[in-house]
Amino acid sequence: MQETNNQASNSSMKLEPSEAKTKHNLALLEAALYVAGRPLDLNELASVVNSRSKKKVQKLVMRLVHEYFEKNTSLEILELKDERYVLQLKAEFTPLVRRFVNRPLLSSGPLKTLSYIAYRQPISQKRVIEVRGQHAYGHIKLLKEMGLVVAEPSGRSMALKTTDYFADYFGLVHDTSLMKKELKRIFGDALKEEA
């Protein structure tokens, strides 16, 4: 009798080859989202599982999204616009564990320049330099390299504005006017300095 039970439990532990491959692909997608620390689009995720079928990869990612939802942990996978997905900490946990973050995304100077651009966007590069000082040239270069800010021609100057990646990274809405309201609510009086 015991031998029969062992055989039954051993056979239930073995996965069908297709299910084993699916589990492996889910683990690969989860690993990619974890190490990226940023949203990944379906093309990037497809390359991880070596698939050309965006539909198949989307189905796998949606299964992973559902699994995270069912687990109800502090982490979640969100579907963003343009077929992008991100693994992140749920918003309600951020204030509780913020002190454990090892290093910030940006040092104080570039972060202040980024904040100024985000709140005033679109804003001319010239104006940012006037307000933030000559060192802001380096900040703007860094922010563009990181994909947080873009510069678009505006007359004889460049107009700076934040990217979708910026909004995704900081958990903000993509619509600029709504983002400004959200930033005003978050930062309150600190943003009232008039430019």
N, C-alpha and C positions, 0 to 999 in steps of 0.2 A: 504494500500500500504506500509506504513512504517513498519507494523508488518511483512509483507512478506520479506522486505529487512533485518530486524533484524534476521528473521529465516534463511535466506540465509547466512548472515554473520556468525551467530552462527554455522551453519553446516560446513562452510568452515574452521572455526577455530578448529574443532574437527579433530583429526588425526585418521586414521585407526589404529587398535591395532598393526599391524606389523610395520607401519611407526613410531608410538610412541615408540615402542621398539627399532627400529633402531636409532631414534634420541637420546634416552637414552643411547644406547651403544656408539654412536659417542661422546656424552658428557663425558662418562666414560673414553674412550680412550684419549680424549683431556686432561682430568684432570690428568690421569696417566702420560702422556708425560710431562705435565706442572710441576707436583710436583717432578718427577724423576730428572729432570735437567740433564739427561744423556740419551743416546740411550737405547731403550727398544727393545727386540727381540719379535718375534711373539708369542712365548710361554708365555712370561710375559704379553703381551697384551691380549692374549686369557684368561689368568687367571682373568684379570680384568672384562671381560664381561662374564665370566663363560661359555666358549665355548671350545670344543675339536677340532673344525674345524679350522685349520690354514688358509685354503682357505677362509672361511667366514670372519675371522678376517682380513686377508690381504685385502679383498674386502672393508671392512669397513674402514680400515686405508687409503686405496687409495682414497676412497670417501672424507675422512677428508683432505688428502693432496690436493685434487682438490678444496675443499671448501676454504682452506687457499689461494691457488693460485688465485682463483676467487675473494676473498675479497681484495687481493692486499694490505695487511697491512704490518707492520714492522716485523711480525712474519711469519715463514714458518715451514713446516714439511718436513724434508728431509728423503728420503729412502737411507739407507746406505747398504754396503755389508752385507752378512749373514742375510738377512731378519730383519734388525734393522731399527728403525725409531727414529727421534729426533725432538723435537719442539725447535726452537731456533730463536734468533734475526737475521734478515738478515744482512749480512756482512757490507753493506753500512751504517747501523745505529749504529754499534758498536762504532766507534770513536766519534760519536755525543753525546752518552749517557754514555760513560765509567765512567765519574766522579760520576755518581749516584750509582755505585756498592758499596754496604755496606761493604763487606769484601772480600778480595781476597781468591781464592781457597787455596793458600799456602802463608806462610810468606816468607820473602825475602831469607833466607838461603836455605830452601828446593827448592824454585823456581830456585835459581841460580844453585843448584846441578842438578835439572831436566833439565835445559837449557843446561848445560854442557853435560849431558848424551845424550840428544836428538841430539845435534850437533856432538858429537864424536862417536855415537853408531855404531856398538857394541863396548863397551869399558870395560876393566877389572875393577872390583870393586876396586882392589888395586890401579889402576891409578887414579880413582875418589877420593879415600881417600888421595893419595899423593898430588893432586892438590887442593882439597877442604878442607882438614884437617880432623882430627879425628871426628869432629861433623857430618861429612857426613855419618857416619854409621847410625846415627839416621834419617838423611834425607832419606837415601836409604830405611830403614825399613818403614818409613811413605809412601814413594812413592810406594813401593810394596803393602802395605796395601790398598792404594787408587786405586790400579789397573792401575797406570800410567806407571809403570816400571816392567819389569820381569828380573829375573836373571837366566841365563842358564850356566851350567858347561862348562868351557873352560880351559882344562888342569887342573892345580892345583888351579885355581882361578874361579871366576864367571864373565861372560860377561853380562853387563847390556845393555838393550835396551828398547825403549818405546813400549807401547802396542797400539793396534787399538783404545782402549778407549781414550788414550792420543791424538791420531790424531783426533778422532771425537770431543773430548772436545774442542780442540784448533782450530778446523777447518782446519786441515792440511791433506795432502795426506797420504796414508798409505805406499806408496813405500819409503823406507828409503833414497835412493839417491836423489829422487825428494824432499823429506821432507827437507833434508839438504840444498838443493839449495834454497828452499822456506824460510827456517830459515835465511840463509845467506842474502837473499834479504830483509827480514823483519828487521833483526838486524844490518846488514851492518858491520861497523868497530868494533862494540862492541864484535864481535865474533872472531876477528883476533888474540887474544892472543893465542900464540902457546902452546900446551900442550906437 
